[in-house]
């Protein structure tokens, strides 16, 4: 199994700083929840391949 499973929609530190600077917490929360959902989906798919 490869360790190269980076999520392409991963927010950069600059993007997070802009969300925080613009007091846009709701949009940042939505982005982070979507990233977590994708991460859990990858983990659940990988769980089926563990022996």
Phi and psi in degrees as a GROMACS rama.xvg file:
@    title "Ramachandran Plot"
@    xaxis  label "Phi"
@    yaxis  label "Psi"
@TYPE xy
-82.1372  147.292  UNK-2
-91.544  7.65785  UNK-3
-96.8749  62.3128  UNK-4
-111.141  37.9973  UNK-5
-67.7602  140.052  UNK-6
-82.1618  124.881  UNK-7
-69.1151  -23.0732  UNK-8
-91.3852  15.8133  UNK-9
-63.7738  127.398  UNK-10
-71.4308  142.545  UNK-11
-81.4569  164.644  UNK-12
-61.51  -35.5507  UNK-13
-65.4158  -40.9409  UNK-14
-64.9095  -41.5227  UNK-15
-64.1404  -41.7092  UNK-16
-61.1544  -39.1043  UNK-17
-65.4904  -42.1198  UNK-18
-58.6375  -44.7874  UNK-19
-69.6292  -39.8587  UNK-20
-65.3388  -34.4251  UNK-21
-89.8197  8.38279  UNK-22
52.3498  45.9408  UNK-23
-109.883  59.7206  UNK-24
-63.6568  -34.824  UNK-25
-64.0623  -43.8887  UNK-26
-66.6578  -39.2977  UNK-27
-64.1678  -42.3083  UNK-28
-61.1075  -44.7322  UNK-29
-59.715  -42.5751  UNK-30
-64.1717  -44.108  UNK-31
-69.7016  -37.4871  UNK-32
-64.5056  -41.0458  UNK-33
-62.6361  -40.4346  UNK-34
-65.2156  -39.8614  UNK-35
-65.912  -41.7854  UNK-36
-58.2907  -43.8221  UNK-37
-65.8925  -39.5362  UNK-38
-64.5047  -42.547  UNK-39
-65.7957  -34.9371  UNK-40
-64.7557  -43.3203  UNK-41
-62.4126  -43.0567  UNK-42
-64.8836  -40.6197  UNK-43
-68.4401  -34.7599  UNK-44
-67.3844  -38.5579  UNK-45
-71.0894  -28.5937  UNK-46
-62.028  -30.3412  UNK-47
-71.6006  -16.6789  UNK-48
-100.084  -3.63071  UNK-49
-80.3779  134.641  UNK-50
